[in-house]
Amino acid sequence: MRLRVEFTTEPFDLDEAPAHAVAARRVIEAAELDAVDVGPFGNTAEGGADAVLKAVDALLRESLATGATRISLQVNVVGEGEA
């Protein structure tokens, strides 16, 4: 099964990426995922279910440990032919 995760971390800082956003980016970029898209207001990544769930666990732990006060995320099953 393939999953897509979309997430944001808060609080936002428009002048400089906060530590929690940097930590989340580092976790996602280091994970064994593909189709990673990291942006200032939203991030997405896709991969096998085990890899996505492992990355989500690390993302939550690292972001909270580095100051995130809110993490919004959505996980979807990616079907055949869907990108």
C-alpha positions as CSV (number, residue, x, y, z in Angstrom):
1,M,0.0,0.0,0.0
2,R,1.2,3.5,-0.8
3,L,0.4,6.5,1.4
4,R,0.6,10.3,0.9
5,V,1.2,12.5,3.9
6,E,0.5,16.2,3.9
7,F,1.6,18.3,6.9
8,T,2.3,21.7,8.4
9,T,3.9,22.7,11.7
10,E,3.2,25.8,13.7
11,P,3.8,28.5,14.9
12,F,4.6,30.1,11.6
13,D,7.5,32.5,11.1
14,L,7.6,34.3,7.8
15,D,11.1,35.7,8.3
16,E,13.0,32.5,9.1
17,A,12.1,28.8,9.2
18,P,11.5,27.8,12.9
19,A,13.5,24.9,14.4
20,H,10.4,22.7,14.3
21,A,9.9,23.3,10.6
22,V,13.6,22.5,9.9
23,A,13.4,19.3,12.0
24,A,10.3,18.2,10.1
25,R,12.0,18.9,6.8
26,R,15.1,17.0,7.8
27,V,13.0,14.0,8.9
28,I,11.0,13.8,5.6
29,E,14.1,14.4,3.4
30,A,16.0,11.6,5.3
31,A,13.2,9.1,5.1
32,E,12.9,6.5,2.4
33,L,10.1,8.4,0.6
34,D,9.5,9.6,-2.9
35,A,7.6,12.5,-4.4
36,V,8.8,14.8,-1.5
37,D,7.6,18.4,-1.9
38,V,8.6,20.8,1.0
39,G,7.3,24.3,0.9
40,P,6.8,27.2,3.3
41,F,3.1,26.5,4.0
42,G,2.6,22.8,3.3
43,N,4.6,19.7,2.7
44,T,3.8,16.4,1.0
45,A,5.5,13.1,0.6
46,E,4.6,9.6,-0.7
47,G,6.0,6.2,-0.2
48,G,5.2,2.7,1.1
49,A,3.0,2.5,4.1
50,D,5.8,1.4,6.5
51,A,8.1,4.2,5.4
52,V,5.4,6.9,5.6
53,L,4.2,5.7,9.1
54,K,7.8,5.6,10.4
55,A,8.5,9.1,9.0
56,V,5.2,10.4,10.5
57,D,6.2,9.1,14.0
58,A,9.7,10.7,13.7
59,L,8.1,13.9,12.3
60,L,5.8,14.3,15.2
61,R,8.4,13.5,17.9
62,E,11.1,15.8,16.4
63,S,8.8,18.7,15.6
64,L,7.3,18.7,19.1
65,A,10.7,18.4,20.7
66,T,11.9,21.4,18.8
67,G,9.0,23.8,19.6
68,A,6.0,23.0,17.4
69,T,2.8,23.9,19.2
70,R,0.5,22.4,16.5
71,I,1.1,19.9,13.7
72,S,-1.6,19.3,11.2
73,L,-1.4,16.3,9.0
74,Q,-3.4,14.2,6.7
75,V,-2.6,10.7,5.5
76,N,-4.2,9.3,2.4
77,V,-4.1,5.9,0.7
78,V,-2.8,6.5,-2.9
79,G,-4.7,4.3,-5.3
80,E,-3.5,2.8,-8.6
81,G,-3.1,5.5,-11.3
82,E,-3.2,8.3,-8.7
83,A,-0.2,10.6,-8.3
